[in-house]
Amino acid sequence: FGNACRRDPQEGYRTLTDHQQVYIHPSSALYQRNPEWIIYHELVLTTKEYLRECSTVEPQWLPELAPNLFVRADPQKLSKRKQRERIEPLYNRFEEPNSWRLSRRRG
């Protein structure tokens, strides 16, 4: 989990350890999907630094699975903007918009 990246607002991704600009390799299944957080196995240097063998990851998993590398942020030290951020579920065009909510399900 030391090889984790977060999507950069300008382009590509930034590694969490050294904030290096990297990109998903074009042969990857995640190439056009642009997930927010990913982990990768290897970096390949061609015209750009490309990530190979990458997978999406939820940011909450990092401190749970790699406590020696990641720690949870103290909520009292977070900015107001960060405190307002919410994680939304992925959109599924074949289901009703609120069908993922347990309180809305029937049956």
JORACOR-V325051 format. One record per pair of residues at least 24 apart in sequence whose C-alpha atoms are under 8 Angstrom apart, sorted by the first residue. I is the first residue (numbers start at 1). J is the second residue. Records with the same first field share a line. If there is no record, write none. Layout:
I=J, J
This chain:
1=39, 62, 66, 69
2=69
3=39, 40, 41
4=37, 38, 39, 40
5=37, 38, 39
6=36, 37, 38
7=34, 35, 36, 37
21=49
22=48, 49, 50, 51
23=48, 49, 50, 51
24=50, 51, 52, 54
25=50, 51, 52
28=52, 53, 54
30=54, 55
